[in-house]
Amino acid sequence: MSGSDATGDAGNRGDAGNPARAVRDEDAFDVPAVADWLREHAAPAFAEVVAGEPEVRQFPGGASNLTYLLRYPAGDLILRRPPVGTKAKSAHDMRREHDIQAALHPVFPLVPRMVAFCDDHDVLGPDGRGSDFYVMERVDGVIPRRDLPFDLTPEQTGSLCETAYDVLVRLHSVDVEAAGLAGLGRGEGYVARQVAGWTDRFARARTDDTGDWSAITGWLAAEQPPDVAARLIHNDFRFDNLVLADRGDGPRVVGVLDWEMATVGDPLMDLGGALAYWVQADDDEFFQGFRRQPSSAPGMWTRAEIVRWYCDRMGFDMTPERWRFYEVFGLFRLAVIAQQIWYRYVHGQTHNEAYAVFGPAVGYLESRCRRILGEVAGDAAGTAG
């Protein structure tokens, strides 16, 4: 249920953890043209890598943007592009994604190095199949998917969870002025813009089977908290957007991927979005079926434990009642992402059968939001009584 893509692997050249596959016909591009362009435009540090012509494979993740492995004799690179035929530039802005990472790498080195950005659509292919794209280095490591890629005790798993969310704290502590990224922010009103923006996206992606979300969107509009001081936020922070490696002292994060939605805004909104994907051990069977990260492994923290730990580290005063807004918004935002992909599938804009489950997922997320709002109503009734 996400737009996640991954670029790491186990070992230098293997694909364990995120096996690259043959390129889907609908996602193919002009490989010789890309190879020629890279030989002319790649950053000097990668000149030797791009000297030949790559074997191209495609990573199976990537419901939003597409990610390819360029396997050169001298090393591996990653190419990112929007889906073929995509017109919504704001949702697939390759230049923005490239430039954020290029600026962030010097102050947050868990970001991969950029190789080149291309806005000549003819390079990828003619007849409207081309688009902007960029190429970056491949980070050596393993992407944690449904299960942990390491044999860990529950205590070690808990330490890994802390390590991962410490990365989020470090990101939210980046000096955006020093990184040259302050321009990403639009000033006060981040929460209001997010609620209005995602509500509008949802309305434009409705299909005949979309439920009635008006009570949920109305509650979000009415219950908005004031903005927390703006920080650099990832907006898609999950274990399967991290690259892990074990250098002998236990697994640690060596890369953070998928900066498509990064911006300057409210860090608590970022945390709420991250935890919408967090399927813990006591969640119901349906939600367990959508788990894409090892969040239910013995020793992993619960959502409540993560919220308490994070807020303590960041110095935020948080109560369960205050957290409800961020929880509901995160679930709603995830539902919008799933609905947008479901819309493309229903209307034949993609034929990837992996997207056939996104419609039921939207309905499930609606029920989760309604259940939380029911708890709010119950609390209010109890107070009134």
C-alpha positions as CSV (number, residue, x, y, z in Angstrom):
1,M,0.0,0.0,0.0
2,S,2.7,2.5,-0.8
3,G,4.8,4.2,-3.4
4,S,8.0,2.7,-2.0
5,D,11.0,1.7,-4.1
6,A,14.2,0.2,-3.0
7,T,17.8,0.3,-4.1
8,G,19.9,-1.8,-1.7
9,D,20.9,-5.4,-1.7
10,A,22.7,-8.0,0.4
11,G,26.4,-8.0,-0.5
12,N,28.0,-6.0,-3.3
13,R,26.2,-7.4,-6.3
14,G,23.4,-9.7,-5.0
15,D,19.7,-9.0,-4.9
16,A,18.7,-10.6,-1.6
17,G,16.0,-8.6,0.2
18,N,14.8,-6.9,-3.0
19,P,15.2,-9.1,-6.0
20,A,15.3,-7.2,-9.3
21,R,13.4,-8.9,-12.1
22,A,13.0,-8.6,-15.9
23,V,11.6,-5.2,-16.9
24,R,7.8,-5.3,-17.5
25,D,6.9,-4.5,-21.1
26,E,4.9,-1.5,-20.2
27,D,7.8,0.0,-18.2
28,A,10.6,-0.7,-20.8
29,F,12.9,2.2,-22.0
30,D,15.6,2.8,-24.6
31,V,18.6,1.3,-22.8
32,P,21.3,2.2,-25.4
33,A,20.1,5.8,-25.5
34,V,20.3,6.0,-21.7
35,A,23.8,4.5,-21.7
36,D,24.9,7.0,-24.3
37,W,23.4,9.9,-22.3
38,L,25.0,8.8,-19.1
39,R,28.5,8.5,-20.6
40,E,28.2,12.2,-21.5
41,H,26.4,13.6,-18.4
42,A,27.3,11.4,-15.4
43,A,29.1,13.1,-12.4
44,P,32.9,12.7,-12.8
45,A,33.0,10.3,-9.8
46,F,31.0,7.8,-11.8
47,A,32.7,8.2,-15.2
48,E,34.4,4.8,-15.0
49,V,31.2,3.0,-13.9
50,V,29.1,4.2,-16.9
51,A,31.8,3.5,-19.5
52,G,30.0,0.4,-20.8
53,E,26.3,-0.5,-21.4
54,P,24.2,-1.9,-18.5
55,E,22.0,-4.9,-18.0
56,V,18.7,-3.5,-16.9
57,R,16.4,-5.1,-14.3
58,Q,13.4,-3.7,-12.5
59,F,12.6,-3.7,-8.8
60,P,9.1,-5.1,-8.1
61,G,8.3,-2.4,-5.6
62,G,7.3,1.0,-6.8
63,A,3.6,1.8,-7.0
64,S,4.3,5.5,-7.5
65,N,7.6,5.9,-9.3
66,L,9.5,3.1,-11.1
67,T,13.0,2.0,-10.0
68,Y,15.5,0.1,-12.2
69,L,18.8,-1.6,-11.6
70,L,21.5,-0.6,-14.1
71,R,24.1,-3.3,-13.7
72,Y,27.4,-2.2,-15.3
73,P,30.5,-4.3,-15.3
74,A,32.2,-1.8,-13.1
75,G,29.3,-1.3,-10.6
76,D,25.5,-0.9,-10.1
77,L,23.5,2.2,-10.4
78,I,19.8,3.0,-9.9
79,L,17.4,4.8,-12.3
80,R,14.2,6.4,-11.1
81,R,11.4,7.6,-13.4
82,P,7.6,8.1,-13.2
83,P,5.2,5.5,-14.6
84,V,4.9,5.6,-18.4
85,G,2.3,8.1,-19.5
86,T,2.1,9.9,-16.2
87,K,1.0,13.6,-16.5
88,A,0.7,14.6,-12.8
89,K,4.2,16.2,-12.5
90,S,3.7,17.4,-8.9
91,A,3.3,13.8,-7.8
92,H,6.3,12.5,-9.9
93,D,8.7,15.4,-9.8
94,M,12.0,13.8,-10.6
95,R,14.0,17.0,-10.6
96,R,12.7,17.9,-7.1
97,E,13.5,14.4,-5.8
98,H,17.0,14.5,-7.3
99,D,17.8,18.0,-6.0
100,I,16.6,17.3,-2.5
101,Q,19.0,14.3,-2.2
102,A,21.9,16.2,-3.8
103,A,21.5,19.0,-1.2
104,L,20.9,16.6,1.7
105,H,23.8,14.2,1.2
106,P,26.5,16.4,2.6
107,V,24.6,16.9,5.9
108,F,22.7,13.6,6.1
109,P,25.1,11.1,4.4
110,L,22.5,8.3,4.6
111,V,21.2,9.7,1.3
112,P,22.7,8.1,-1.8
113,R,24.9,10.2,-4.0
114,M,23.3,11.5,-7.2
115,V,24.8,10.6,-10.6
116,A,22.8,12.6,-13.1
117,F,19.4,14.2,-13.8
118,C,17.8,14.2,-17.3
119,D,14.9,16.3,-18.5
120,D,15.2,15.3,-22.2
121,H,12.2,12.9,-22.6
122,D,13.5,11.5,-25.9
123,V,16.3,9.7,-24.0
124,L,13.9,7.2,-22.4
125,G,11.9,6.7,-25.5
126,P,9.7,8.2,-28.3
127,D,5.9,8.4,-28.7
128,G,5.2,9.8,-25.2
129,R,7.0,7.0,-23.4
130,G,9.8,9.3,-22.2
131,S,9.9,11.4,-19.0
132,D,12.4,13.1,-16.7
133,F,14.6,10.6,-14.8
134,Y,17.6,10.5,-12.6
135,V,20.3,8.1,-11.7
136,M,22.0,7.6,-8.4
137,E,24.5,5.3,-6.7
138,R,23.3,1.9,-5.3
139,V,23.8,1.6,-1.6
140,D,25.2,-1.8,-0.5
141,G,23.0,-3.5,2.1
142,V,19.7,-5.2,2.4
143,I,16.2,-3.9,2.3
144,P,14.1,-5.3,5.2
145,R,10.8,-6.5,3.7
146,R,8.1,-8.6,5.5
147,D,10.7,-10.4,7.6
148,L,14.0,-9.5,9.2
149,P,17.0,-10.3,7.0
150,F,19.1,-11.1,10.1
151,D,18.8,-13.7,12.8
152,L,18.2,-11.5,15.8
153,T,17.0,-12.0,19.4
154,P,14.0,-10.0,20.5
155,E,16.4,-7.7,22.4
156,Q,18.5,-7.1,19.3
157,T,15.3,-6.5,17.3
158,G,14.2,-3.8,19.8
159,S,17.7,-2.2,19.4
160,L,17.3,-2.2,15.6
161,C,13.9,-0.5,16.0
162,E,15.5,2.2,18.2
163,T,18.3,2.6,15.6
164,A,15.8,3.1,12.8
165,Y,13.7,5.7,14.6
166,D,16.9,7.4,15.8
167,V,17.5,8.0,12.1
168,L,14.1,9.8,11.9
169,V,15.1,11.9,14.9
170,R,18.4,12.8,13.2
171,L,16.5,13.7,10.0
172,H,14.1,15.9,11.9
173,S,17.0,17.6,13.5
174,V,18.8,18.6,10.2
175,D,19.4,22.4,9.9
176,V,17.4,23.1,6.8
177,E,19.0,26.5,6.3
178,A,22.5,25.0,6.3
179,A,21.4,22.3,3.9
180,G,19.9,24.9,1.5
181,L,16.5,23.3,1.8
182,A,14.5,26.0,3.6
183,G,12.9,26.9,0.4
184,L,10.9,23.7,0.5
185,G,8.8,25.1,3.3
186,R,5.7,27.2,2.6
187,G,5.4,28.8,6.0
188,E,2.7,28.4,8.6
189,G,-0.4,26.3,7.9
190,Y,1.3,23.0,7.0
191,V,-1.3,20.9,8.8
192,A,-4.2,22.7,7.1
193,R,-2.6,22.4,3.7
194,Q,-2.0,18.7,4.2
195,V,-5.6,18.0,5.2
196,A,-7.0,20.1,2.4
197,G,-4.6,18.7,-0.2
198,W,-5.1,15.0,0.6
199,T,-8.8,15.5,0.8
200,D,-8.8,17.0,-2.7
201,R,-6.6,14.2,-4.0
202,F,-9.0,11.7,-2.6
203,A,-12.0,13.4,-4.2
204,R,-10.3,13.3,-7.6
205,A,-9.4,9.6,-7.3
206,R,-12.8,8.3,-6.3
207,T,-14.1,5.2,-8.0
208,D,-17.6,3.6,-7.9
209,D,-16.7,1.5,-4.9
210,T,-15.2,4.3,-2.8
211,G,-16.9,4.6,0.6
212,D,-18.3,7.6,2.4
213,W,-15.3,9.3,4.1
214,S,-17.1,12.6,4.8
215,A,-17.2,12.0,8.6
216,I,-13.5,11.3,8.6
217,T,-12.4,14.2,6.4
218,G,-14.8,16.5,8.4
219,W,-13.2,15.5,11.7
220,L,-9.7,16.1,10.3
221,A,-10.7,19.5,9.1
222,A,-12.3,20.4,12.5
223,E,-9.7,18.9,14.8
224,Q,-6.4,20.2,13.3
225,P,-3.8,21.0,15.9
226,P,-1.4,24.0,15.5
227,D,1.7,23.3,13.5
228,V,4.8,22.0,15.3
229,A,8.0,23.9,14.4
230,A,8.8,23.0,10.8
231,R,11.5,20.4,10.3
232,L,12.9,18.5,7.3
233,I,10.5,15.5,6.9
234,H,10.7,12.4,4.7
235,N,7.0,11.7,4.4
236,D,7.4,8.0,3.6
237,F,9.6,6.7,6.4
238,R,9.4,2.9,6.7
239,F,11.8,0.0,7.2
240,D,11.4,-1.0,3.6
241,N,12.8,2.5,2.6
242,L,15.9,1.8,4.7
243,V,19.1,0.0,3.7
244,L,20.6,-2.1,6.5
245,A,24.1,-3.6,6.8
246,D,25.8,-5.6,9.5
247,R,29.4,-4.6,9.8
248,G,30.0,-7.0,12.8
249,D,28.4,-4.9,15.5
250,G,24.8,-5.7,14.6
251,P,22.6,-4.3,11.8
252,R,22.6,-0.6,11.3
253,V,21.0,1.8,8.8
254,V,23.4,2.7,6.0
255,G,20.9,4.3,3.6
256,V,17.5,6.1,3.5
257,L,15.6,5.8,0.2
258,D,12.6,7.2,-1.6
259,W,12.6,11.0,-1.1
260,E,9.7,11.6,-3.5
261,M,7.6,13.3,-0.9
262,A,10.2,14.9,1.3
263,T,9.6,18.5,2.4
264,V,9.8,21.0,5.3
265,G,6.8,20.6,7.6
266,D,5.4,19.2,10.8
267,P,7.5,16.3,12.0
268,L,4.5,14.8,13.9
269,M,2.7,14.4,10.6
270,D,5.7,12.6,9.3
271,L,5.6,10.2,12.3
272,G,1.9,9.7,11.9
273,G,2.4,8.8,8.2
274,A,5.1,6.3,9.1
275,L,3.1,4.5,11.7
276,A,0.1,4.1,9.4
277,Y,2.2,1.4,7.8
278,W,3.3,-0.1,11.1
279,V,1.6,-3.5,11.5
280,Q,2.3,-4.8,15.0
281,A,1.9,-8.3,16.3
282,D,-1.6,-7.8,17.8
283,D,-3.2,-6.2,14.7
284,D,-6.1,-8.1,13.0
285,E,-5.6,-10.7,10.3
286,F,-6.6,-8.4,7.4
287,F,-4.0,-5.8,8.3
288,Q,-1.4,-8.4,8.8
289,G,-1.9,-9.4,5.2
290,F,-0.7,-6.0,4.0
291,R,2.5,-6.0,6.2
292,R,5.5,-5.0,4.1
293,Q,8.1,-4.5,6.8
294,P,9.2,-6.6,9.8
295,S,7.2,-4.5,12.3
296,S,5.6,-7.5,14.0
297,A,8.8,-9.4,14.7
298,P,9.4,-10.4,18.3
299,G,11.0,-7.5,20.0
300,M,9.7,-4.7,17.7
301,W,8.1,-1.8,19.5
302,T,4.4,-1.1,19.3
303,R,3.1,2.1,17.7
304,A,2.5,3.5,21.2
305,E,6.0,2.8,22.3
306,I,7.5,4.4,19.2
307,V,5.4,7.6,19.8
308,R,6.4,7.8,23.4
309,W,10.1,7.3,22.6
310,Y,10.2,9.7,19.7
311,C,8.3,12.4,21.5
312,D,10.7,12.1,24.5
313,R,13.7,12.4,22.2
314,M,12.3,15.4,20.3
315,G,10.9,17.1,23.5
316,F,7.3,17.0,22.4
317,D,4.5,16.9,25.0
318,M,2.2,14.1,23.7
319,T,-1.0,12.5,25.1
320,P,-3.0,9.7,23.5
321,E,-5.8,12.1,22.9
322,R,-3.5,14.5,21.1
323,W,-2.0,11.7,19.1
324,R,-5.3,10.6,17.7
325,F,-5.3,13.4,15.0
326,Y,-1.9,12.3,13.7
327,E,-3.0,8.6,13.7
328,V,-6.2,9.3,11.8
329,F,-4.5,11.6,9.4
330,G,-1.7,9.0,8.7
331,L,-4.3,6.3,8.0
332,F,-6.3,8.7,5.7
333,R,-3.2,9.7,3.8
334,L,-2.3,6.1,3.3
335,A,-5.9,5.4,2.0
336,V,-5.5,8.3,-0.5
337,I,-2.3,6.8,-1.8
338,A,-3.9,3.4,-2.2
339,Q,-7.0,4.9,-3.8
340,Q,-4.9,6.8,-6.4
341,I,-3.2,3.6,-7.4
342,W,-6.5,1.7,-7.4
343,Y,-7.9,4.4,-9.7
344,R,-5.1,3.8,-12.2
345,Y,-5.8,0.1,-12.0
346,V,-9.6,0.3,-12.4
347,H,-9.2,2.6,-15.4
348,G,-6.6,0.4,-17.1
349,Q,-3.8,2.9,-16.7
350,T,-1.7,0.1,-15.3
351,H,-2.0,-3.7,-15.6
352,N,0.1,-4.7,-12.7
353,E,-2.0,-7.3,-10.9
354,A,-0.3,-6.5,-7.6
355,Y,-2.5,-3.4,-7.4
356,A,-5.7,-5.5,-7.4
357,V,-5.7,-5.5,-3.6
358,F,-5.6,-1.7,-3.2
359,G,-9.4,-1.3,-3.4
360,P,-10.1,-3.6,-0.4
361,A,-7.3,-1.9,1.4
362,V,-9.0,1.5,1.1
363,G,-12.2,0.1,2.6
364,Y,-10.2,-1.4,5.5
365,L,-8.5,1.8,6.2
366,E,-11.9,3.6,6.3
367,S,-13.1,1.1,9.0
368,R,-9.9,1.7,11.0
369,C,-10.5,5.5,10.9
370,R,-14.1,5.1,11.9
371,R,-13.1,2.8,14.8
372,I,-10.8,5.5,16.1
373,L,-13.4,8.2,15.7
374,G,-15.8,5.9,17.6
375,E,-13.4,5.9,20.5
376,V,-13.3,9.7,20.4
377,A,-17.1,9.8,20.5
378,G,-17.0,7.3,23.4
379,D,-14.6,9.5,25.3
380,A,-16.7,12.5,24.8
381,A,-19.8,10.7,25.9
382,G,-18.0,9.5,29.0
383,T,-16.9,13.0,29.8
384,A,-20.4,14.4,29.4
385,G,-21.8,11.7,31.6
